[in-house]
Amino acid sequence: MELFGIACPFYRAGDPGTEYELESGEWERFAPTAFDRALRRSNVRCDLLHNEIIRLGYTGDGTVRLWADADGLHFAVDLARGGDGLYVAGLVADGMLRGASVSFYPRESRRFTDGGRRVVEHLDVDLVAFSPVRTPAYTATSVAVRGVTLQPIEGAQLDG
């Protein structure tokens, strides 16, 4: 069973899901180069809902795979066939997990104005973790599960 999706989209003009308005009023974007170094060197973890106690895996142990393409940073996470894996798959199936979010430290960014908006574009980041979440900042993220079919519980099954 595998959890997969887009952890962070790269900015695409005209796609509002690929940028995010920060509390400072700046708009945050990620350049296609943002994760290049991190993909070569980092041991990135996947946590459920950014909770370090609920660890789903690491790139270092092979349970998490990350790659980038023109759309953004993609992920695949091996989930256990029972217990926590079924719980996570159920959260995705129920719509409780709708996207993803990244934890990072910016290494190189540039600031500029685009159409009257102040923009911070991350060119290079230290990627610490990513998480499936209910309300992602970037709506162009995604999360799904493959390798398992979940059936809703019917009323008759509850009667015992």
Stockholm file with secondary structure:
# STOCKHOLM 1.0

chainA/1-160         MELFGIACPFYRAGDPGTEYELESGEWERFAPTAFDRALRRSNVRCDLLHNEIIRLGYTGDGTVRLWADADGLHFAVDLARGGDGLYVAGLVADGMLRGASVSFYPRESRRFTDGGRRVVEHLDVDLVAFSPVRTPAYTATSVAVRGVTLQPIEGAQLDG
#=GR chainA/1-160 SS CEEEEEEEECCCTTCGGGCEECTTSCEEEECTTTTHHHHHHCCCEEEETTEEEEEEEETTTTSEEEEECSSEEEEEEECCSSHHHHHHHHHHHTTSCCEEEEEEEEEEEEEEEETTEEEEEEEEEEEEEEEEESSCSSTTCCCEEESCCCCCCCHHHHTC
#=GC SS_cons         CEEEEEEEECCCTTCGGGCEECTTSCEEEECTTTTHHHHHHCCCEEEETTEEEEEEEETTTTSEEEEECSSEEEEEEECCSSHHHHHHHHHHHTTSCCEEEEEEEEEEEEEEEETTEEEEEEEEEEEEEEEEESSCSSTTCCCEEESCCCCCCCHHHHTC
//
